[in-house]
Amino acid sequence: QAQLVESGGGLVQPGGSLKLSCVASGFNLDSYAVGWFRQAPGKDHEGVSCISSRGGKTWYVGSAKGRFTISRDNAKSTVYLQMNSLTAEDTAVYFCAADSDGTDYCSSYTSAYENWGQGTQVTVSS
């Protein structure tokens, strides 16, 4: 059964850092683009970052540029999201998702992704 599991969330002070991990099982993640999305209370899912299956293409939402870094280790079936200089506006549940049509491309739209994890909570607060 195809499964994605996120980890690494938690409570962090403003200005702090967290590194999220997304581990795949039951399918070959190296054939999929992977996106990170977040959902804050009362808001829709927002695309945060994505990476193509080979890692050659990445995308970041404007508020994440210069602060977040997405990477992947296909040998470990894992995609990471390093988040630095966190602010209260980054508080949300973070989800990873996999898209089978992403060899040299990745999408910022939720509709492109077939497999989703359950999410990990990130809370930025003093």
C-alpha positions as CSV (number, residue, x, y, z in Angstrom):
1,Q,0.0,0.0,0.0
2,A,1.4,3.4,-1.0
3,Q,2.0,5.5,2.0
4,L,3.7,8.8,2.9
5,V,4.6,9.7,6.4
6,E,5.7,13.1,7.6
7,S,7.7,13.8,10.7
8,G,9.8,16.6,12.2
9,G,7.1,19.0,13.2
10,G,6.8,20.6,16.6
11,L,6.8,23.8,18.6
12,V,9.5,26.3,17.8
13,Q,10.2,29.9,18.8
14,P,10.1,32.6,16.1
15,G,13.4,32.7,14.3
16,G,13.9,29.0,14.9
17,S,14.3,26.1,12.5
18,L,12.7,22.7,11.8
19,K,13.5,20.0,9.3
20,L,10.5,18.0,8.0
21,S,10.9,14.6,6.5
22,C,8.5,12.7,4.2
23,V,9.2,9.0,3.9
24,A,7.5,6.9,1.3
25,S,6.7,3.2,1.4
26,G,4.9,0.9,-1.0
27,F,6.0,2.7,-4.1
28,N,9.1,4.0,-5.7
29,L,9.4,7.6,-4.7
30,D,12.2,8.3,-7.1
31,S,9.7,8.2,-9.9
32,Y,7.5,10.9,-8.3
33,A,7.7,14.6,-7.9
34,V,7.0,15.6,-4.3
35,G,5.3,18.7,-2.9
36,W,5.0,20.2,0.5
37,F,1.7,21.9,1.3
38,R,0.4,23.5,4.5
39,Q,-3.0,24.2,5.9
40,A,-3.5,26.8,8.6
41,P,-6.7,26.9,10.7
42,G,-9.6,28.2,8.6
43,K,-7.5,28.4,5.4
44,D,-7.1,26.3,2.3
45,H,-4.1,24.2,1.5
46,E,-1.2,26.3,0.3
47,G,1.7,25.0,-1.8
48,V,5.0,25.6,0.0
49,S,7.6,23.9,-2.1
50,C,8.0,21.0,-4.6
51,I,10.8,19.0,-6.2
52,S,10.9,17.0,-9.4
53,S,11.6,13.3,-9.3
54,R,15.2,13.7,-10.3
55,G,15.7,16.8,-8.1
56,G,16.5,19.0,-10.9
57,K,13.5,21.3,-10.6
58,T,12.3,23.0,-7.4
59,W,9.7,25.6,-6.6
60,Y,9.0,27.7,-3.6
61,V,6.1,30.0,-2.6
62,G,7.2,33.5,-2.3
63,S,7.1,33.6,1.5
64,A,9.4,30.6,1.7
65,K,12.1,31.7,-0.7
66,G,15.4,32.2,1.0
67,R,14.1,30.5,4.2
68,F,13.1,27.0,3.2
69,T,15.1,24.4,1.3
70,I,13.6,21.2,-0.2
71,S,15.8,18.2,-1.0
72,R,15.4,14.5,-1.6
73,D,17.4,11.3,-1.0
74,N,15.8,8.8,-3.3
75,A,18.0,6.0,-1.9
76,K,16.1,6.6,1.4
77,S,12.8,7.3,-0.3
78,T,12.7,10.5,1.6
79,V,12.1,14.2,0.9
80,Y,13.1,16.9,3.3
81,L,12.0,20.5,3.9
82,Q,14.5,22.5,5.9
83,M,12.7,25.5,7.4
84,N,14.7,28.4,8.8
85,S,13.7,31.8,10.3
86,L,10.3,30.6,11.1
87,T,7.5,33.1,11.9
88,A,4.0,32.7,13.4
89,E,2.7,32.9,9.8
90,D,4.3,29.5,9.2
91,T,2.1,27.8,11.8
92,A,0.1,25.1,10.0
93,V,-0.2,21.4,9.4
94,Y,2.4,20.5,6.8
95,F,1.6,17.7,4.3
96,C,3.8,16.0,1.7
97,A,2.3,14.6,-1.5
98,A,3.6,12.6,-4.5
99,D,2.9,13.2,-8.2
100,S,3.7,10.4,-10.7
101,D,3.9,12.9,-13.6
102,G,6.9,14.9,-12.4
103,T,10.1,13.7,-13.9
104,D,11.4,17.2,-14.8
105,Y,8.7,19.3,-13.3
106,C,6.8,19.7,-10.1
107,S,3.4,21.4,-9.5
108,S,2.3,23.8,-6.9
109,Y,-1.3,22.7,-7.3
110,T,-2.9,20.1,-4.9
111,S,-4.9,18.6,-7.8
112,A,-1.6,17.3,-9.4
113,Y,-0.8,15.0,-6.5
114,E,-2.2,11.4,-6.0
115,N,-0.7,10.3,-2.7
116,W,-0.8,12.3,0.5
117,G,0.5,12.0,4.0
118,Q,-1.4,12.6,7.2
119,G,0.5,15.8,8.0
120,T,2.7,17.1,10.8
121,Q,1.9,20.1,13.0
122,V,4.3,23.0,13.0
123,T,3.6,25.7,15.6
124,V,5.8,28.8,15.8
125,S,5.2,30.6,19.0
126,S,7.1,32.3,21.8
